[in-house]
Amino acid sequence: MHLFETEEGDKWVCITCGNEKNDMIEEKKWEFIFDRHDQTLRCSLCGHPDYDYED
């Protein structure tokens, strides 16, 4: 999960949305802060974690 500083506050973005929405992220000049691998975090764009593991 990537953490970005935005004009609306910090937002977590999953790997998939980070790739798909890269143009929007660059256009809005979101500043990358750091990555964290934590399945409890949810993406602010799609609401999902980075990966879904099946039991």
C-alpha positions as CSV (number, residue, x, y, z in Angstrom):
1,M,0.0,0.0,0.0
2,H,1.4,3.4,-0.9
3,L,0.8,6.5,1.2
4,F,0.4,9.8,-0.6
5,E,0.1,13.3,0.7
6,T,-2.7,15.1,-1.1
7,E,-4.5,18.4,-0.9
8,E,-7.3,16.6,1.0
9,G,-5.0,14.9,3.5
10,D,-3.0,11.7,3.4
11,K,-4.4,8.8,1.3
12,W,-3.6,5.1,1.1
13,V,-3.5,3.8,-2.5
14,C,-3.3,0.1,-3.4
15,I,-0.7,-1.2,-5.9
16,T,-3.4,-1.8,-8.6
17,C,-5.0,1.7,-8.3
18,G,-1.5,3.2,-8.1
19,N,-0.7,1.7,-11.5
20,E,-4.1,2.3,-13.1
21,K,-4.5,5.9,-11.7
22,N,-0.8,7.0,-12.1
23,D,-1.7,9.7,-14.6
24,M,-4.3,11.2,-12.2
25,I,-1.8,11.0,-9.3
26,E,0.8,12.8,-11.3
27,E,-1.7,15.4,-12.6
28,K,-2.9,16.2,-9.1
29,K,0.8,16.3,-7.9
30,W,0.2,13.8,-5.0
31,E,3.5,13.4,-3.1
32,F,4.6,9.8,-2.4
33,I,5.5,9.4,1.3
34,F,6.2,5.6,1.9
35,D,5.0,2.0,1.4
36,R,3.5,-0.3,4.0
37,H,2.7,-4.0,3.7
38,D,-0.4,-4.3,6.0
39,Q,-3.5,-6.2,5.0
40,T,-5.7,-4.1,7.4
41,L,-5.1,-1.0,5.2
42,R,-7.7,-0.2,2.6
43,C,-7.3,1.8,-0.6
44,S,-8.9,5.3,-0.6
45,L,-9.8,4.8,-4.3
46,C,-11.3,1.3,-4.5
47,G,-11.7,0.3,-0.8
48,H,-9.7,-3.0,-1.2
49,P,-6.4,-4.2,0.4
50,D,-3.3,-4.7,-1.8
51,Y,-3.9,-8.5,-2.0
52,D,-6.7,-10.9,-1.1
53,Y,-5.5,-14.2,0.2
54,E,-7.8,-17.2,0.0
55,D,-8.0,-19.4,3.2
